[in-house]
Amino acid sequence: MILQGVKRMSVVNQKVTSRLQQIFGDRMKVDLIERKLYSYDVGALPALIKPFVPAGVAGAVVRPMEEAEIVELVGLAKQEKLQLVPRGSSTSGYGGVLPAKGAVVVDLSGMDKVIAVDSTKKIVRVQPGVIWEQLQKQINKQGLDLRLYPTSLPASTVGGWLAQGGSGFGSYEFGEFKENVLAARVVMPSGESRNFSGQELADYRLSFQN
Ligand SMILES: Cc1cc2nc3c(=O)[nH]c(=O)nc-3n(C[C@H](O)[C@H](O)[C@H](O)COP(=O)(O)OP(=O)(O)OC[C@H]3O[C@@H](n4cnc5c(N)ncnc54)[C@H](O)[C@@H]3O)c2cc1C
């Protein structure tokens, strides 16, 4: 499952803070140190590009554990005009996880389950925050292996690669990651959850990346 980020002017006021607390309990943070820690990624942007990345300090950080929480969060974001910034392991380094001032960072690392492995069809279904290396270890136990993975395998997430796109080990034989994804469940900016597959998934990916 993946969450589509939306750009808005974001203000985390008292009302928003209490709603976030209702949804996430102690998996919601507004203290400055936590917000600053979540306002960086692994990269140092080149000076020429830096002014174009709207980087500020996040207004809050939340860590969903299930889809229903994301749906509620998106509803709140719509109502309060909050900007949401999905975050996997922040290894992409291109500024995609950097929040504009006041944005709510959505740390997806808590949604890290392997939901189903079909050894016959050689298909796995996972939550977005699963780390490639952990996934590999789990499917290895069932005699399967990954067709392809990014070289950031020890740290990066499946959802991060789906959102970012790219090639990695195995791509010479199997192509880019997007060519190996059968379906994705997406929480849309409207708050509706949708399953994408086939041509619809290919078309959606194009619009998501643009
Ligand atoms: C040492 C190293 C090696 C690398 N090797 C490769 C490589 O071989 N191939 C390659 O393509 N890249 C590579 N990368 C780049 C990066 O690791 C990949 O793009 C990786 O897939 C990003 O995953 P992540 O979980 O860190 O995502 P993040 O960096 O956290 O996020 C990347 C983007 O995806 C969005 N996002 C993350 N999770 C979600 C979600 N669940 N829903 C919606 N949006 C989401 C974020 O907002 C951000 O815009 C490498 C990076 C490093 C540091």
The ligand as an SDF file (V2000), in Angstrom:
LIG
                    3D

 53 58  0  0  0  0  0  0  0  0999 V2000
   23.7520    3.1330   -1.0510 C   0  0  0  0  0  0  0  0  0  0  0  0
   22.5300    3.3820   -1.8890 C   0  0  0  0  0  0  0  0  0  0  0  0
   22.2920    2.5640   -2.9700 C   0  0  0  0  0  0  0  0  0  0  0  0
   21.1700    2.7870   -3.7860 C   0  0  0  0  0  0  0  0  0  0  0  0
   20.9600    1.9390   -4.8320 N   0  0  0  0  0  0  0  0  0  0  0  0
   19.8850    2.1350   -5.6390 C   0  0  0  0  0  0  0  0  0  0  0  0
   19.6470    1.2650   -6.7510 C   0  0  0  0  0  0  0  0  0  0  0  0
   20.3640    0.3130   -7.0060 O   0  0  0  0  0  0  0  0  0  0  0  0
   18.5750    1.5300   -7.5130 N   0  0  0  0  0  0  0  0  0  0  0  0
   17.7280    2.5720   -7.2600 C   0  0  0  0  0  0  0  0  0  0  0  0
   16.7600    2.7470   -7.9930 O   0  0  0  0  0  0  0  0  0  0  0  0
   17.9270    3.4100   -6.2130 N   0  0  0  0  0  0  0  0  0  0  0  0
   18.9770    3.2070   -5.3900 C   0  0  0  0  0  0  0  0  0  0  0  0
   19.1740    4.0430   -4.3280 N   0  0  0  0  0  0  0  0  0  0  0  0
   18.1980    5.0830   -4.0390 C   0  0  0  0  0  0  0  0  0  0  0  0
   17.1350    4.6160   -2.9900 C   0  0  0  0  0  0  0  0  0  0  0  0
   17.7170    3.7200   -2.0850 O   0  0  0  0  0  0  0  0  0  0  0  0
   15.9620    3.9480   -3.6530 C   0  0  0  0  0  0  0  0  0  0  0  0
   15.2560    4.8660   -4.4560 O   0  0  0  0  0  0  0  0  0  0  0  0
   14.9830    3.3260   -2.6280 C   0  0  0  0  0  0  0  0  0  0  0  0
   14.0260    2.5920   -3.3090 O   0  0  0  0  0  0  0  0  0  0  0  0
   14.2830    4.3570   -1.7740 C   0  0  0  0  0  0  0  0  0  0  0  0
   13.5950    3.6630   -0.7540 O   0  0  0  0  0  0  0  0  0  0  0  0
   13.3220    4.3290    0.6480 P   0  0  0  0  0  0  0  0  0  0  0  0
   12.4910    3.3950    1.4550 O   0  0  0  0  0  0  0  0  0  0  0  0
   14.5790    4.7860    1.2920 O   0  0  0  0  0  0  0  0  0  0  0  0
   12.4390    5.5660    0.1970 O   0  0  0  0  0  0  0  0  0  0  0  0
   12.5270    7.0760    0.6790 P   0  0  0  0  0  0  0  0  0  0  0  0
   13.8680    7.6420    0.3500 O   0  0  0  0  0  0  0  0  0  0  0  0
   12.0890    7.1480    2.1000 O   0  0  0  0  0  0  0  0  0  0  0  0
   11.4260    7.7230   -0.2430 O   0  0  0  0  0  0  0  0  0  0  0  0
   11.6380    7.8930   -1.6200 C   0  0  0  0  0  0  0  0  0  0  0  0
   10.4300    8.6240   -2.2150 C   0  0  0  0  0  0  0  0  0  0  0  0
    9.2970    7.7840   -2.1330 O   0  0  0  0  0  0  0  0  0  0  0  0
    8.2620    8.3620   -1.3470 C   0  0  0  0  0  0  0  0  0  0  0  0
    7.7070    7.2590   -0.5460 N   0  0  0  0  0  0  0  0  0  0  0  0
    8.3560    6.4180    0.2860 C   0  0  0  0  0  0  0  0  0  0  0  0
    7.5340    5.4880    0.7690 N   0  0  0  0  0  0  0  0  0  0  0  0
    6.3190    5.7550    0.2400 C   0  0  0  0  0  0  0  0  0  0  0  0
    5.0300    5.1530    0.3640 C   0  0  0  0  0  0  0  0  0  0  0  0
    4.8300    4.0620    1.1000 N   0  0  0  0  0  0  0  0  0  0  0  0
    4.0040    5.7220   -0.3100 N   0  0  0  0  0  0  0  0  0  0  0  0
    4.1920    6.8050   -1.1050 C   0  0  0  0  0  0  0  0  0  0  0  0
    5.3710    7.4110   -1.2660 N   0  0  0  0  0  0  0  0  0  0  0  0
    6.4240    6.8810   -0.6100 C   0  0  0  0  0  0  0  0  0  0  0  0
    8.9280    9.4410   -0.5110 C   0  0  0  0  0  0  0  0  0  0  0  0
    8.0270   10.5120   -0.2100 O   0  0  0  0  0  0  0  0  0  0  0  0
   10.0430    9.8950   -1.4520 C   0  0  0  0  0  0  0  0  0  0  0  0
    9.5510   10.8230   -2.3830 O   0  0  0  0  0  0  0  0  0  0  0  0
   20.2970    3.8650   -3.5080 C   0  0  0  0  0  0  0  0  0  0  0  0
   20.5500    4.6890   -2.4110 C   0  0  0  0  0  0  0  0  0  0  0  0
   21.6510    4.4580   -1.6210 C   0  0  0  0  0  0  0  0  0  0  0  0
   21.8980    5.3720   -0.4480 C   0  0  0  0  0  0  0  0  0  0  0  0
  1  2  1  0
  2  3  1  0
  2 52  2  0
  3  4  2  0
  4  5  1  0
  4 50  1  0
  5  6  2  0
  6  7  1  0
  6 13  1  0
  7  8  2  0
  7  9  1  0
  9 10  1  0
 10 11  2  0
 10 12  1  0
 12 13  2  0
 13 14  1  0
 14 15  1  0
 14 50  1  0
 15 16  1  0
 16 17  1  0
 16 18  1  0
 18 19  1  0
 18 20  1  0
 20 21  1  0
 20 22  1  0
 22 23  1  0
 23 24  1  0
 24 25  2  0
 24 26  1  0
 24 27  1  0
 27 28  1  0
 28 29  2  0
 28 30  1  0
 28 31  1  0
 31 32  1  0
 32 33  1  0
 33 34  1  0
 33 48  1  0
 34 35  1  0
 35 36  1  0
 35 46  1  0
 36 37  1  0
 36 45  1  0
 37 38  2  0
 38 39  1  0
 39 40  1  0
 39 45  2  0
 40 41  1  0
 40 42  2  0
 42 43  1  0
 43 44  2  0
 44 45  1  0
 46 47  1  0
 46 48  1  0
 48 49  1  0
 50 51  2  0
 51 52  1  0
 52 53  1  0
M  END
$$$$
